Amino acid sequence: MTVFIFAFVAMLLIVTGMALGAILQNKPLKGSCGGLNNIGMKQDCEICGGNDDECKKEQERQQRLAEQAELAYDATKR
């Protein structure tokens, strides 16, 4: 029973350390295997259809929409 508790605590510390590292680095997560392009399924992408320029345009559009959206309601304004 003690071995299982030790293993659980060890895994918990490892996961916590990895999460803190990801948070403190403040960089977006990225894949390591190449995604759809690496397995030959890039053309099946519903957003860009395999065109990298379209994908980049869509990402920029989504970012603009997120910046324009108000995330809170100011109840003091009338």
Summary of the structure (lengths in Angstrom):
residues: 78
radius of gyration: 21.0
end to end distance: 62.7
largest distance: 62.7
contacts: 116
relative contact order: 0.05
helix: 62%
strand: 0%
